[in-house]
């Protein structure tokens, strides 16, 4: 029995010693010293994260796959560092001619990438010919250093052509149906370890984003249904009463409700008679915003209570 106790004690001592001797990378140790992170993985007492409010206004043409629009961004610096520049991610540049990537891309999908038509920072216009764009990274100089707790406003007008094949989490699925992600210039993460996240996107990684607030207006042709992150704000103004009533039913029920069935598809009466409609969505405290659209998909919906106290539901 004494031998068994001695062996167990030795093993525990060795395990504890080994744990204490594990090396800690210098950049991680620096966050412990600053109090932004802790050894147990919880945020430290001095933890911070930057954030932004996005107002997206885009149009998508299913026949040409051209996406164009404007994004207004109000970016807030919660870090202790004054930011002299702001790094943006241009993820559609994965399909830009000559861009590094992990997987092969069909020649038909190679484009000129994201074309920045106009850009302003802090109310001052920036010469687009002088932008520093390195594949999926775009560095923009701030008019003056962005101090802790301060915000800066960016307005970017842009366009690009959505990929038809060679899908990398986004693209046209078939004619008149597409899943559209990573479709707008967004501010990269600035954190307590690396500063700006300058790693290029080559298709192999998932994404690292701040939690932000998004408003989006998505303009598409008549009778296209749009699904997106967050809450639909103007469905009653777009969806015809028959389908909107079904949608309201789904928003109050745990059961699956059919909004558009195969028998409805030939009617092409999902929206009003205007040539185009602008769908409005809003999402708070999320890391990204995406949307999908089609004029020939069935639609089933349901909802559930996410806050028992207020009985708030999400669809």
NORNORMO-V552833 format. One record per residue. N is the residue number from 1. RES is the residue in three letters. OMEGA is omega in radians with two decimals (999 if undefined). BURIAL is I if it has 16 or more other C-alpha atoms within 10 Angstrom, else O. Layout:
N & RES & OMEGA & BURIAL
N & RES & OMEGA & BURIAL
//
This chain:
1 & UNK & 3.12 & O
2 & UNK & -3.14 & O
3 & UNK & -3.13 & O
4 & UNK & 3.12 & O
5 & UNK & -3.11 & O
6 & UNK & 3.14 & O
7 & UNK & -3.14 & O
8 & UNK & 3.14 & O
9 & UNK & 3.13 & O
10 & UNK & 3.14 & O
11 & UNK & 3.11 & O
12 & UNK & 3.14 & O
13 & UNK & -3.14 & O
14 & UNK & -3.13 & O
15 & UNK & 3.14 & O
16 & UNK & 3.13 & O
17 & UNK & 3.14 & O
18 & UNK & 3.14 & O
19 & UNK & -3.12 & O
20 & UNK & -3.08 & O
21 & UNK & 3.13 & O
22 & UNK & -3.11 & O
23 & UNK & 3.06 & O
24 & UNK & 3.11 & O
25 & UNK & -3.05 & O
26 & UNK & -3.09 & O
27 & UNK & 3.08 & O
28 & UNK & 3.11 & O
29 & UNK & 3.14 & I
30 & UNK & 3.12 & O
31 & UNK & 3.06 & I
32 & UNK & -3.12 & I
33 & UNK & -3.13 & O
34 & UNK & 3.13 & O
35 & UNK & 3.11 & O
36 & UNK & 3.10 & I
37 & UNK & -3.11 & I
38 & UNK & -3.06 & I
39 & UNK & -3.11 & O
40 & UNK & 3.08 & O
41 & UNK & 3.12 & O
42 & UNK & 3.04 & O
43 & UNK & 3.10 & O
44 & UNK & -3.11 & I
45 & UNK & -3.14 & O
46 & UNK & -3.11 & O
47 & UNK & 3.08 & I
48 & UNK & 3.05 & I
49 & UNK & 3.10 & O
50 & UNK & -3.09 & I
51 & UNK & -3.14 & I
52 & UNK & 2.96 & I
53 & UNK & -3.13 & I
54 & UNK & 3.01 & I
55 & UNK & -3.05 & I
56 & UNK & 3.05 & I
57 & UNK & -3.04 & I
58 & UNK & 3.00 & I
59 & UNK & -3.14 & I
60 & UNK & 3.13 & I
61 & UNK & -3.07 & O
62 & UNK & -3.09 & I
63 & UNK & -3.14 & O
64 & UNK & -3.08 & O
65 & UNK & 3.12 & I
66 & UNK & 3.04 & O
67 & UNK & -3.14 & I
68 & UNK & 3.14 & I
69 & UNK & -3.12 & I
70 & UNK & 3.04 & I
71 & UNK & 3.02 & I
72 & UNK & -3.06 & I
73 & UNK & 3.00 & I
74 & UNK & -3.00 & I
75 & UNK & -3.10 & I
76 & UNK & 3.14 & I
77 & UNK & 3.08 & I
78 & UNK & -3.13 & I
79 & UNK & 3.10 & I
80 & UNK & -3.04 & O
81 & UNK & 2.98 & O
82 & UNK & -3.07 & O
83 & UNK & -3.13 & I
84 & UNK & 3.13 & O
85 & UNK & 3.08 & O
86 & UNK & -3.12 & I
87 & UNK & 3.09 & I
88 & UNK & 3.04 & I
89 & UNK & 3.06 & I
90 & UNK & -3.01 & I
91 & UNK & 3.09 & I
92 & UNK & 3.09 & I
93 & UNK & 2.94 & I
94 & UNK & -3.12 & I
95 & UNK & 3.13 & I
96 & UNK & 3.13 & I
97 & UNK & 3.10 & O
98 & UNK & -3.12 & O
99 & UNK & 3.07 & I
100 & UNK & -3.14 & I
101 & UNK & -3.10 & O
102 & UNK & -3.06 & O
103 & UNK & 3.13 & O
104 & UNK & 3.13 & O
105 & UNK & 3.10 & I
106 & UNK & 3.10 & O
107 & UNK & 3.14 & O
108 & UNK & -3.12 & O
109 & UNK & 3.14 & I
110 & UNK & -3.07 & I
111 & UNK & 3.03 & I
112 & UNK & 3.11 & O
113 & UNK & -3.14 & I
114 & UNK & 3.10 & I
115 & UNK & 3.09 & O
116 & UNK & -3.12 & I
117 & UNK & 3.14 & O
118 & UNK & 3.08 & O
119 & UNK & 3.04 & I
120 & UNK & 3.13 & I
121 & UNK & -3.13 & I
122 & UNK & 3.12 & O
123 & UNK & -3.12 & O
124 & UNK & -3.13 & O
125 & UNK & 3.13 & O
126 & UNK & 3.10 & I
127 & UNK & -3.07 & O
128 & UNK & -3.13 & O
129 & UNK & -3.10 & O
130 & UNK & 3.12 & O
131 & UNK & 3.10 & O
132 & UNK & -3.14 & O
133 & UNK & 3.12 & O
134 & UNK & -3.09 & O
135 & UNK & -3.08 & I
136 & UNK & 3.12 & I
137 & UNK & 3.05 & I
138 & UNK & 3.13 & I
139 & UNK & -3.12 & I
140 & UNK & 3.12 & I
141 & UNK & 3.07 & O
142 & UNK & 3.13 & I
143 & UNK & 3.04 & I
144 & UNK & -3.11 & O
145 & UNK & 3.14 & O
146 & UNK & -3.05 & I
147 & UNK & 3.10 & I
148 & UNK & 3.11 & O
149 & UNK & -3.12 & O
150 & UNK & -3.13 & O
151 & UNK & 3.07 & I
152 & UNK & -3.10 & I
153 & UNK & 3.07 & I
154 & UNK & 2.97 & I
155 & UNK & -3.09 & I
156 & UNK & 3.03 & I
157 & UNK & -2.98 & I
158 & UNK & 2.98 & I
159 & UNK & 3.02 & I
160 & UNK & 3.13 & I
161 & UNK & -3.13 & I
162 & UNK & 3.11 & I
163 & UNK & 3.14 & I
164 & UNK & 3.10 & I
165 & UNK & 3.09 & I
166 & UNK & -3.01 & I
167 & UNK & 2.96 & O
168 & UNK & 3.13 & I
169 & UNK & 3.13 & O
170 & UNK & 3.06 & I
171 & UNK & 3.06 & I
172 & UNK & 3.14 & I
173 & UNK & 3.07 & I
174 & UNK & 3.13 & O
175 & UNK & 3.12 & O
176 & UNK & 3.02 & I
177 & UNK & -3.09 & I
178 & UNK & 2.96 & I
179 & UNK & -2.95 & I
180 & UNK & -3.13 & I
181 & UNK & 3.07 & I
182 & UNK & -2.93 & I
183 & UNK & -3.09 & I
184 & UNK & 3.04 & I
185 & UNK & -3.14 & I
186 & UNK & -3.13 & I
187 & UNK & 3.10 & I
188 & UNK & 3.09 & I
189 & UNK & 2.94 & I
190 & UNK & -3.06 & I
191 & UNK & -3.03 & I
192 & UNK & -3.13 & I
193 & UNK & -3.04 & O
194 & UNK & -2.96 & O
195 & UNK & 3.09 & O
196 & UNK & 3.07 & I
197 & UNK & -3.06 & I
198 & UNK & -3.13 & I
199 & UNK & 3.13 & O
200 & UNK & 3.08 & I
201 & UNK & -3.13 & I
202 & UNK & 3.05 & I
203 & UNK & -3.06 & I
204 & UNK & -3.05 & O
205 & UNK & 2.83 & O
206 & UNK & -2.94 & O
207 & UNK & -3.11 & O
208 & UNK & -3.05 & O
209 & UNK & 3.00 & I
210 & UNK & 2.99 & I
211 & UNK & -3.02 & I
212 & UNK & 3.08 & I
213 & UNK & -3.08 & I
214 & UNK & 2.85 & I
215 & UNK & -3.08 & I
216 & UNK & 2.99 & I
217 & UNK & -3.02 & I
218 & UNK & -3.08 & I
219 & UNK & -3.13 & I
220 & UNK & -3.14 & I
221 & UNK & 3.09 & I
222 & UNK & 3.06 & I
223 & UNK & 2.93 & I
224 & UNK & 3.05 & I
225 & UNK & 3.13 & I
226 & UNK & 3.01 & I
227 & UNK & -3.06 & I
228 & UNK & 3.04 & I
229 & UNK & 3.02 & I
230 & UNK & -3.05 & I
231 & UNK & 3.02 & I
232 & UNK & -3.02 & I
233 & UNK & -3.03 & O
234 & UNK & -3.11 & O
235 & UNK & -3.11 & I
236 & UNK & -3.13 & O
237 & UNK & -3.04 & O
238 & UNK & -3.04 & I
239 & UNK & -3.14 & I
240 & UNK & -2.98 & I
241 & UNK & -3.10 & O
242 & UNK & -3.08 & O
243 & UNK & 3.13 & I
244 & UNK & 3.09 & I
245 & UNK & 3.09 & O
246 & UNK & 3.13 & I
247 & UNK & 3.09 & I
248 & UNK & 3.10 & I
249 & UNK & 3.14 & I
250 & UNK & -3.11 & I
251 & UNK & -3.13 & I
252 & UNK & -3.01 & I
253 & UNK & 3.02 & I
254 & UNK & -3.12 & O
255 & UNK & 3.07 & O
256 & UNK & -3.14 & O
257 & UNK & 3.08 & I
258 & UNK & 3.12 & I
259 & UNK & 3.09 & I
260 & UNK & -3.12 & I
261 & UNK & 3.14 & O
262 & UNK & 3.13 & O
263 & UNK & 3.13 & O
264 & UNK & -3.00 & O
265 & UNK & -3.10 & O
266 & UNK & -3.06 & O
267 & UNK & -3.13 & O
268 & UNK & -3.13 & O
269 & UNK & -3.04 & I
270 & UNK & -3.14 & I
271 & UNK & 3.05 & I
272 & UNK & -3.00 & I
273 & UNK & 3.10 & O
274 & UNK & -3.11 & O
275 & UNK & -3.10 & O
276 & UNK & 3.08 & I
277 & UNK & 3.13 & I
278 & UNK & -3.14 & I
279 & UNK & -3.10 & I
280 & UNK & -3.14 & I
281 & UNK & 3.07 & I
282 & UNK & 3.14 & I
283 & UNK & 3.14 & I
284 & UNK & 3.03 & O
285 & UNK & 3.06 & O
286 & UNK & -3.06 & O
287 & UNK & -3.13 & O
288 & UNK & 3.13 & I
289 & UNK & 3.11 & I
290 & UNK & 3.03 & I
291 & UNK & 3.09 & I
292 & UNK & 3.14 & I
293 & UNK & 3.08 & I
294 & UNK & 3.03 & I
295 & UNK & -3.08 & I
296 & UNK & 3.11 & I
297 & UNK & 2.96 & I
298 & UNK & -3.04 & O
299 & UNK & 3.05 & O
300 & UNK & -3.04 & O
301 & UNK & 3.07 & I
302 & UNK & 3.11 & I
303 & UNK & 3.11 & I
304 & UNK & 3.12 & I
305 & UNK & 3.13 & I
306 & UNK & 3.09 & O
307 & UNK & -3.08 & O
308 & UNK & -3.09 & O
309 & UNK & -3.11 & O
310 & UNK & -3.08 & O
311 & UNK & 3.13 & O
312 & UNK & -3.13 & O
313 & UNK & 3.01 & O
314 & UNK & -3.08 & O
315 & UNK & 999 & I
//
